[in-house]
C-alpha cells in the first residue's frame, strides 16, 4: 500500500468520526433553535454547517468508492456515508421549512 493510500484511508476514517459528531450536534442545535426563539440567529450558520457536512460526506463517499480495494468493509463504509447524507438532507429540509 502506498503512502497516499494510507493518507486517504486515514482521512476517510476521520471523516466518519467528524461527520457523526457534526450530525449529532446539528440535530441537537436544530431542536434547541425550534424551541427557543432567541436562538434563531443560529439558523443560517447551522444550514451552512449541515450543507458542508453533506458536501464532505459526498466527497469522502466518492473517495471510498475510488479506493474500495484498500478498505476493509467497503459496502458498510459506503452505506454509512449514504445514511449520513440522507440524515443531513432531512435535517436541512427541516431547517429550511
N, C-alpha and C positions, 0 to 999 in steps of 0.2 A: 504494500500500500504506500502510495506517495505521501509526502508531507502535506500537499494541498488537499488530498482526500481526507486526511485526518483533521485538517482545519475545517473543512466543510462539515464533516460529521460532528465535530465539536460544536460548531455554530448551530447545527440542526438541533442538537441536544439542548443547548442553551435557549433556543427559540421555543422549544416545548415548555421549558420551565417558566420563562418570562411571559410567554403568551397565556399560560394558565393563570398566573398571578394577575396579570393585567385584566384578563376577562373577569376574574372574580372581583377585583377592586372596582371595575367599571359597573358591574351588576349592582354592587352594594351602593356605590355613589348614585347610580340612577334611581335606586329605591329611595335614598335619602332626599334627592332633589325633588322627587314626586311628592314626598310627604311634607317637606319643609320649604315653604315658598321663598324664604330668604336665600336659598342656595341656587336660585335659578340662573345666576351668573355663571355657574359651573357647567351649564348645558353645552355651550359651544366648545370649550376645551375637552369635554368628555366625548363629544361627537368626533372631534379631531383625533383623540386618542384611540377610540374604537375603530375609526377608519384606518389609522396607521397600523393597528393590530391586524386588521383584515388584510391589508396590503402585505405586511410582513409575513403573515401566515401563508398567503398565496405564494409569495416568493420562495419561502422555505419548503412549501409543498412541491413546487417545481424542482427545487434543488434535490429534494429527497427522491423524486421520481427519476431525476437525472443520474443520481448515484445509488440507485436501488441495489446494485450488486454488493456495495460495501456495507449496507445497513443490515443489521441482524434480522429484524422483523419489518420488512418494508411495507407490507399491507397494513399492519397495525399502526405503523407510523403515519402513513398517508391518511388512514381513517381518522386518526386523532387530529390531524391538521384540518381535514374537511369538517369534522364536528365543530372544531373551534371557529372556523369561518362561518358556519351556519348559525352558531350561537351568537356570534358577534353581529351578523347581519340582522338577526331577530332583535337583538338589543338596540341596534342602530334604528331599526324600524320603529321600535317603541319610543325612542327618544325623539324622532322626527315628528311622529303623530301625537 
